[in-house]
Amino acid sequence: MEYGGMNNSLFAASAADLTIERIRALAARPDQVESLTLEFKREYSKSVVRTIAAMANTYGGVILVGVHDKVEPGVERVVGVDAQEEIDKIASACREKFDPPWEPAFIPVPFDDGSGRSVVVIRVDANVAPRPLLIDLQAPIRLSGQNSVADRDRLLKLAREEPSAGVLPMGQSVMSPNLDRGQEGNSAADFILRTGFNLPMGEAGAWRPLSERAVAALTQALNRSAFPAALEDLGHKSFSSSTGFQQHGYNRSRTARLVYRALSESPVKHPVEAAVTVALPEVYGTSTAATVTIDVTSRLRRYAETLGDKVGVPGEEYRYPVPDLLDLLEGILKTTVDPEVVAEIARITDIDPALVAQPRELHLAASCQVKELLRTDTLREIPDAGASAGGVFRANPALDLRDIADRQEQVDDWVRQLGLDAGLTGVEALVESYRSSRGRRR
């Protein structure tokens, strides 16, 4: 499960998708502790209301009532409560204590044993809360796993901000990519994939420049992640070598661009490239968000012209097998939730790892129609379906990409959508066949 950030599946999932099994799995993780956006409460107390206000004045979050805040050997952590009684107490206290009166969303998640007990999931959405939200003439704020009180400067910022200012929307987004084209309008690349996310900035991250040590640590984390192997597999391990991720291109005091390049002895020197860019706001106070962008550029079609015996079918124009795209996307998403990568991104931006979001969309820009890129052995074109040279594919916010099965489900959904938008049928069956042959992981 995720760290408990704003894109945690408990925050984004529909009420119907919240189950006691999901909550127990979250609570069972030994590394799942209270954080900037997650808190556990055994039952109602005055501190629950104060935590609601603190989360509303910061980045929002989730409070689970009916769950012990500490893990002890042999002790059940998820104990449950009488949901209606707890909700009535908390809602009443919110109306009485908050200035202005406001209450968050309450979702009771019942046990499956007929006991009548539930865990109450309290969702605090900082996008809709009135800010500053006062309690006893103070504005609580959330620090890592605890509450504090806003000082004068922080209180003034809360009072002056526009609605939703400083709070990242639930739908993370990145700019659409463009393929580089020559003077004749042709592109040397087959396609470019892009994903990424926005994330908030801590106080120190908002003003300090990137340190060489921090960028080096992120570089090492990327090189140890699943990303390089996924890029190598895309070329069927035919590359002579690679550079690994290293600084290349536009790097400044507030921007780090780490590039992986596959190397070959063919005229196509770099059949596959990947770039991970971390961009912090350039001027303090102009923006509250940093961005992480991940690009993958592939030139395998031209590369395969001289290496048909290693990549693709000799004598035929290279087309990408659907399973190769599945593996590539899974490698990318696995890297975005890799604990070491997440920790280094959080360190650069001076935030709790809980706030490092998961990608919520995928962009694809192709140099030709997608149906001309894909290997269509078992696929069928839909007559007069029209052309597609890529698109934007949204993610299911209820899926936790740290979970292997959820990650595969998201990848499969994206590839199925890619096929349908390209006017092809049979992609769904091909995906299912591939997963069955490898065994779906749980």
C-alpha positions as CSV (number, residue, x, y, z in Angstrom):
1,M,0.0,0.0,0.0
2,E,1.0,3.6,-0.3
3,Y,2.5,5.8,2.4
4,G,-0.7,7.6,3.2
5,G,-0.4,10.6,1.0
6,M,-3.1,12.5,-0.8
7,N,-3.2,9.9,-3.6
8,N,-3.4,7.0,-1.1
9,S,-6.1,4.6,-2.3
10,L,-8.0,5.3,0.9
11,F,-8.2,9.0,0.0
12,A,-9.1,8.6,-3.7
13,A,-11.1,5.4,-3.8
14,S,-14.9,5.4,-4.1
15,A,-16.7,4.5,-0.9
16,A,-17.7,1.2,-2.5
17,D,-14.0,0.3,-3.0
18,L,-13.1,0.8,0.6
19,T,-13.0,-2.5,2.3
20,I,-11.9,-3.7,5.7
21,E,-9.3,-6.0,4.0
22,R,-7.7,-2.9,2.4
23,I,-7.5,-1.1,5.8
24,R,-6.1,-4.2,7.5
25,A,-3.5,-4.5,4.8
26,L,-2.5,-0.9,5.3
27,A,-2.3,-1.2,9.1
28,A,-0.4,-4.5,8.9
29,R,2.6,-2.9,7.1
30,P,5.4,-2.6,9.7
31,D,6.7,0.6,8.0
32,Q,3.2,2.2,7.9
33,V,3.4,4.9,10.6
34,E,1.5,8.1,11.1
35,S,2.7,10.8,8.7
36,L,1.9,14.3,7.4
37,T,-1.3,13.0,5.8
38,L,-2.2,9.8,7.8
39,E,-3.2,9.3,11.4
40,F,-4.7,6.3,13.4
41,K,-7.0,6.7,16.3
42,R,-8.3,4.0,18.6
43,E,-11.5,6.0,19.2
44,Y,-12.9,9.5,19.5
45,S,-10.9,12.0,21.5
46,K,-10.5,15.8,21.3
47,S,-7.3,15.3,19.4
48,V,-9.2,13.9,16.4
49,V,-10.9,17.2,15.9
50,R,-7.6,19.1,16.2
51,T,-6.0,16.7,13.6
52,I,-8.8,17.4,11.2
53,A,-8.2,21.1,11.4
54,A,-4.4,20.6,11.1
55,M,-4.8,18.5,8.0
56,A,-7.3,21.0,6.5
57,N,-4.8,23.8,7.0
58,T,-1.9,21.8,5.4
59,Y,-2.2,19.2,2.7
60,G,-5.3,17.3,3.7
61,G,-5.2,13.6,4.6
62,V,-6.9,10.6,6.1
63,I,-7.7,9.6,9.7
64,L,-8.7,6.0,10.5
65,V,-10.8,5.8,13.7
66,G,-10.8,2.3,15.1
67,V,-7.1,1.5,14.5
68,H,-4.4,1.5,17.1
69,D,-1.6,4.0,16.3
70,K,1.2,1.6,17.4
71,V,2.0,-1.9,16.2
72,E,2.6,-4.4,19.0
73,P,3.4,-8.1,18.5
74,G,0.4,-10.3,19.0
75,V,-2.1,-7.4,19.3
76,E,-4.7,-6.8,16.7
77,R,-4.3,-3.2,15.4
78,V,-7.7,-2.9,13.7
79,V,-10.2,-3.1,16.5
80,G,-13.1,-1.0,15.1
81,V,-15.7,1.2,16.7
82,D,-19.5,1.9,16.7
83,A,-19.5,3.9,13.5
84,Q,-22.6,6.0,14.0
85,E,-21.7,6.9,17.6
86,E,-18.2,8.0,16.6
87,I,-19.3,10.0,13.6
88,D,-21.9,11.8,15.7
89,K,-19.3,12.8,18.3
90,I,-16.8,14.0,15.8
91,A,-19.3,15.8,13.6
92,S,-20.8,17.6,16.6
93,A,-17.4,18.6,17.9
94,C,-16.4,20.0,14.4
95,R,-19.6,22.1,14.3
96,E,-19.0,23.4,17.8
97,K,-15.2,24.0,17.8
98,F,-14.4,25.0,14.2
99,D,-14.4,28.6,13.1
100,P,-16.0,28.6,10.6
101,P,-18.1,25.5,11.3
102,W,-17.0,22.7,8.9
103,E,-16.9,18.9,8.8
104,P,-14.9,16.5,6.6
105,A,-16.2,13.4,4.8
106,F,-17.0,10.3,7.0
107,I,-17.1,6.8,5.5
108,P,-17.8,3.9,7.8
109,V,-16.1,0.6,6.6
110,P,-17.8,-2.3,8.3
111,F,-16.1,-5.5,9.5
112,D,-16.9,-8.7,7.6
113,D,-17.5,-10.8,10.7
114,G,-21.0,-9.7,11.6
115,S,-19.8,-7.9,14.8
116,G,-21.4,-4.6,13.8
117,R,-18.1,-2.8,14.3
118,S,-16.4,-0.6,11.7
119,V,-13.4,1.6,11.0
120,V,-14.4,5.2,10.3
121,V,-12.4,6.7,7.4
122,I,-12.2,10.5,7.8
123,R,-11.2,12.2,4.6
124,V,-9.9,15.8,5.0
125,D,-9.8,17.5,1.6
126,A,-7.7,20.7,1.9
127,N,-9.2,21.8,-1.5
128,V,-12.6,22.3,-0.1
129,A,-11.9,23.2,3.6
130,P,-12.2,26.9,4.6
131,R,-8.7,28.1,5.3
132,P,-7.6,29.0,7.9
133,L,-9.7,26.7,9.9
134,L,-9.5,27.8,13.5
135,I,-10.0,26.0,16.7
136,D,-9.8,27.8,20.1
137,L,-8.6,30.9,18.1
138,Q,-5.6,28.9,16.7
139,A,-4.8,27.5,13.3
140,P,-3.4,24.0,13.8
141,I,-1.1,22.7,11.0
142,R,0.2,19.3,10.3
143,L,3.9,18.3,10.6
144,S,5.3,14.8,10.1
145,G,3.0,12.6,12.3
146,Q,2.0,15.3,14.7
147,N,0.2,18.6,15.0
148,S,1.5,22.1,15.6
149,V,0.2,25.6,15.5
150,A,0.7,28.1,12.6
151,D,2.9,31.0,13.5
152,R,2.0,34.5,12.5
153,D,3.6,34.3,9.0
154,R,1.9,31.0,8.2
155,L,-1.4,32.2,9.5
156,L,-1.2,35.3,7.3
157,K,-0.5,33.2,4.2
158,L,-3.5,31.0,5.0
159,A,-5.7,34.0,5.4
160,R,-4.5,35.7,2.1
161,E,-4.5,32.6,-0.2
162,E,-7.1,32.2,-2.9
163,P,-9.4,29.1,-2.7
164,S,-7.3,26.0,-3.2
165,A,-4.1,28.0,-3.5
166,G,-1.1,26.1,-2.3
167,V,-3.0,22.8,-2.4
168,L,-2.3,20.4,-5.3
169,P,-5.4,19.1,-7.1
170,M,-6.2,15.4,-6.9
171,G,-5.7,15.1,-10.6
172,Q,-2.0,15.4,-11.2
173,S,-1.0,16.5,-14.6
174,V,2.1,17.0,-16.8
175,M,2.5,18.8,-20.1
176,S,2.0,16.8,-23.3
177,P,5.3,15.9,-25.1
178,N,6.3,16.8,-28.6
179,L,8.4,14.7,-31.0
180,D,11.4,16.4,-32.4
181,R,11.1,16.7,-36.2
182,G,13.5,17.6,-39.0
183,Q,13.2,20.3,-41.6
184,E,11.0,18.0,-43.7
185,G,8.7,17.4,-40.8
186,N,9.8,13.8,-40.2
187,S,10.7,12.5,-36.8
188,A,13.6,10.2,-36.1
189,A,11.8,8.8,-33.1
190,D,9.0,6.2,-33.2
191,F,7.2,7.6,-30.1
192,I,7.7,9.4,-26.8
193,L,6.0,8.3,-23.6
194,R,5.5,10.8,-20.8
195,T,4.2,10.5,-17.3
196,G,5.0,12.4,-14.1
197,F,3.4,14.3,-11.2
198,N,3.3,17.5,-9.2
199,L,4.2,17.7,-5.6
200,P,4.3,20.4,-2.9
201,M,7.4,22.1,-1.6
202,G,8.7,22.2,1.9
203,E,10.0,25.4,3.4
204,A,13.7,24.6,2.8
205,G,13.0,23.1,-0.7
206,A,11.3,26.3,-1.8
207,W,14.4,28.5,-1.5
208,R,17.6,26.3,-1.5
209,P,19.3,25.3,-4.8
210,L,19.6,21.6,-5.7
211,S,22.7,20.1,-4.0
212,E,25.1,18.0,-6.1
213,R,24.8,15.3,-3.4
214,A,21.0,15.1,-3.6
215,V,21.1,14.9,-7.4
216,A,23.7,12.2,-7.2
217,A,21.6,10.2,-4.7
218,L,18.6,10.4,-7.0
219,T,20.8,9.3,-9.9
220,Q,22.0,6.2,-8.0
221,A,18.4,5.4,-6.9
222,L,17.2,5.5,-10.6
223,N,20.1,3.3,-11.7
224,R,19.2,0.7,-9.0
225,S,15.5,0.8,-9.9
226,A,13.5,-1.3,-12.4
227,F,13.8,1.5,-15.0
228,P,17.1,0.5,-16.7
229,A,16.2,-3.1,-17.1
230,A,12.8,-2.2,-18.6
231,L,14.6,0.0,-21.2
232,E,17.1,-2.7,-22.0
233,D,14.3,-5.2,-22.4
234,L,12.5,-2.9,-24.8
235,G,15.4,-3.4,-27.2
236,H,15.5,-7.2,-26.5
237,K,18.9,-6.7,-24.8
238,S,20.5,-5.9,-28.2
239,F,22.3,-2.7,-27.1
240,S,26.0,-2.8,-26.8
241,S,25.9,-0.8,-23.6
242,S,24.3,2.2,-22.0
243,T,25.2,5.4,-20.2
244,G,22.9,4.7,-17.2
245,F,21.2,7.7,-15.7
246,Q,23.4,10.7,-15.5
247,Q,23.1,14.5,-15.7
248,H,22.7,15.6,-19.3
249,G,21.3,18.6,-21.1
250,Y,19.4,21.4,-19.2
251,N,20.6,21.3,-15.6
252,R,20.4,24.4,-13.4
253,S,20.3,25.3,-9.7
254,R,16.5,24.5,-9.7
255,T,16.4,21.8,-12.4
256,A,17.9,18.4,-12.6
257,R,17.7,16.4,-15.8
258,L,18.9,12.8,-15.6
259,V,19.2,10.9,-18.9
260,Y,19.6,7.2,-19.7
261,R,20.9,6.4,-23.2
262,A,21.2,3.0,-24.9
263,L,24.3,2.8,-27.0
264,S,24.7,1.0,-30.3
265,E,27.2,0.6,-33.1
266,S,24.5,1.1,-35.7
267,P,23.8,4.5,-37.3
268,V,21.1,5.0,-34.7
269,K,23.5,5.8,-31.8
270,H,20.8,5.9,-29.1
271,P,17.9,3.5,-29.9
272,V,16.2,4.2,-26.6
273,E,16.5,7.2,-24.3
274,A,14.8,8.1,-21.0
275,A,14.9,11.4,-19.1
276,V,13.8,12.1,-15.5
277,T,13.5,15.8,-14.9
278,V,12.9,17.3,-11.4
279,A,12.0,21.0,-11.7
280,L,11.6,23.2,-8.6
281,P,9.9,26.6,-8.7
282,E,12.4,29.1,-10.1
283,V,11.5,32.1,-7.9
284,Y,10.4,31.8,-4.3
285,G,6.7,32.5,-3.9
286,T,5.8,32.2,-7.6
287,S,4.6,28.6,-7.2
288,T,4.1,26.0,-4.5
289,A,4.6,23.0,-6.7
290,A,7.6,21.1,-8.1
291,T,7.2,18.8,-11.0
292,V,8.7,15.4,-11.8
293,T,8.6,14.4,-15.5
294,I,9.5,11.0,-17.0
295,D,10.1,10.7,-20.7
296,V,10.9,7.6,-22.8
297,T,11.9,8.0,-26.4
298,S,12.2,5.0,-28.7
299,R,13.9,4.7,-32.2
300,L,13.8,1.0,-32.5
301,R,12.2,0.9,-36.0
302,R,15.2,2.5,-37.7
303,Y,17.6,0.7,-35.3
304,A,16.0,-2.7,-36.3
305,E,16.6,-2.2,-40.0
306,T,20.2,-3.2,-39.5
307,L,19.6,-5.7,-36.6
308,G,16.7,-7.7,-37.8
309,D,18.1,-10.9,-36.4
310,K,18.2,-9.5,-32.9
311,V,15.2,-7.1,-32.9
312,G,12.0,-8.1,-34.7
313,V,11.7,-10.2,-37.8
314,P,14.4,-10.1,-40.5
315,G,13.3,-8.4,-43.6
316,E,10.2,-6.8,-42.1
317,E,9.7,-3.4,-40.7
318,Y,9.9,-3.5,-36.9
319,R,6.7,-3.3,-34.9
320,Y,6.4,-3.3,-31.1
321,P,4.9,-6.4,-29.5
322,V,2.2,-5.5,-27.1
323,P,3.9,-7.4,-24.2
324,D,7.0,-5.2,-24.6
325,L,4.8,-2.1,-24.0
326,L,3.3,-3.8,-20.9
327,D,6.7,-4.5,-19.5
328,L,8.0,-1.0,-20.3
329,L,5.0,0.7,-18.6
330,E,5.2,-1.5,-15.6
331,G,8.9,-0.7,-15.2
332,I,8.2,3.0,-15.4
333,L,5.4,2.9,-12.8
334,K,7.4,0.6,-10.5
335,T,10.2,3.1,-10.5
336,T,7.8,6.0,-9.6
337,V,6.9,4.2,-6.4
338,D,10.3,2.7,-5.6
339,P,10.9,3.6,-1.9
340,E,14.5,4.7,-2.6
341,V,13.5,6.9,-5.5
342,V,10.5,8.3,-3.6
343,A,12.8,9.1,-0.6
344,E,15.3,11.0,-2.7
345,I,12.6,13.1,-4.4
346,A,11.1,13.9,-1.0
347,R,14.5,14.9,0.3
348,I,15.1,17.3,-2.7
349,T,11.7,19.0,-2.2
350,D,11.9,18.9,1.7
351,I,8.6,17.1,2.1
352,D,7.3,13.9,3.8
353,P,7.6,10.9,1.4
354,A,3.8,10.6,2.0
355,L,3.3,13.6,-0.3
356,V,5.2,12.2,-3.3
357,A,2.3,11.5,-5.6
358,Q,1.7,8.7,-7.9
359,P,1.4,9.3,-11.7
360,R,-2.2,9.9,-12.7
361,E,-1.9,10.0,-16.5
362,L,0.2,8.8,-19.4
363,H,0.9,10.7,-22.6
364,L,1.9,9.1,-25.9
365,A,3.0,10.9,-29.0
366,A,3.8,8.7,-32.0
367,S,5.4,9.6,-35.4
368,C,2.7,7.6,-37.2
369,Q,-0.6,5.9,-36.5
370,V,-0.4,3.7,-33.4
371,K,-1.8,0.7,-35.4
372,E,1.3,1.0,-37.6
373,L,3.6,0.8,-34.6
374,L,2.1,-2.3,-33.0
375,R,2.6,-5.9,-34.0
376,T,-0.8,-7.0,-35.2
377,D,-0.4,-10.8,-35.5
378,T,-3.5,-11.5,-33.4
379,L,-5.1,-8.1,-33.7
380,R,-7.8,-7.0,-36.1
381,E,-8.4,-3.5,-37.5
382,I,-11.9,-2.0,-37.2
383,P,-12.9,-0.8,-40.6
384,D,-13.2,3.1,-40.9
385,A,-12.1,3.5,-37.2
386,G,-10.1,6.5,-38.0
387,A,-6.5,7.4,-37.1
388,S,-4.7,7.7,-33.7
389,A,-1.2,8.9,-33.2
390,G,-1.3,8.7,-29.4
391,G,-3.3,10.4,-26.7
392,V,-3.7,11.1,-23.0
393,F,-4.6,8.1,-20.8
394,R,-5.9,8.8,-17.3
395,A,-5.2,6.6,-14.3
396,N,-7.6,5.0,-12.0
397,P,-7.2,7.0,-8.7
398,A,-8.4,4.0,-6.6
399,L,-5.4,1.9,-7.6
400,D,-2.3,1.9,-5.5
401,L,0.6,1.6,-7.8
402,R,2.8,0.2,-5.0
403,D,0.7,-2.9,-5.1
404,I,1.8,-5.3,-7.8
405,A,-1.7,-6.4,-8.9
406,D,-3.0,-2.8,-8.9
407,R,0.0,-1.7,-10.9
408,Q,-0.5,-4.4,-13.5
409,E,-4.2,-3.5,-13.7
410,Q,-3.4,0.1,-14.5
411,V,-0.8,-0.9,-17.1
412,D,-3.3,-3.3,-18.7
413,D,-6.0,-0.7,-18.8
414,W,-3.7,1.8,-20.5
415,V,-2.6,-0.7,-23.2
416,R,-6.2,-1.8,-23.8
417,Q,-7.2,1.8,-24.3
418,L,-4.3,2.4,-26.6
419,G,-5.4,-0.5,-28.8
420,L,-9.1,0.6,-28.9
421,D,-8.2,4.2,-29.7
422,A,-6.0,2.9,-32.5
423,G,-9.0,1.0,-33.9
424,L,-7.7,-2.4,-33.0
425,T,-9.6,-5.3,-31.4
426,G,-7.9,-8.3,-29.8
427,V,-5.6,-6.3,-27.4
428,E,-7.6,-7.3,-24.4
429,A,-7.3,-11.0,-25.2
430,L,-3.6,-10.6,-25.9
431,V,-3.0,-8.8,-22.6
432,E,-4.9,-11.6,-20.7
433,S,-3.0,-14.3,-22.5
434,Y,0.3,-12.6,-21.6
435,R,-0.6,-12.2,-18.0
436,S,-1.8,-15.8,-17.8
437,S,1.4,-17.1,-19.3
438,R,3.5,-15.3,-16.7
439,G,1.1,-15.6,-13.8
440,R,-0.6,-12.6,-12.3
441,R,1.3,-11.4,-9.3
442,R,-0.4,-10.5,-6.0
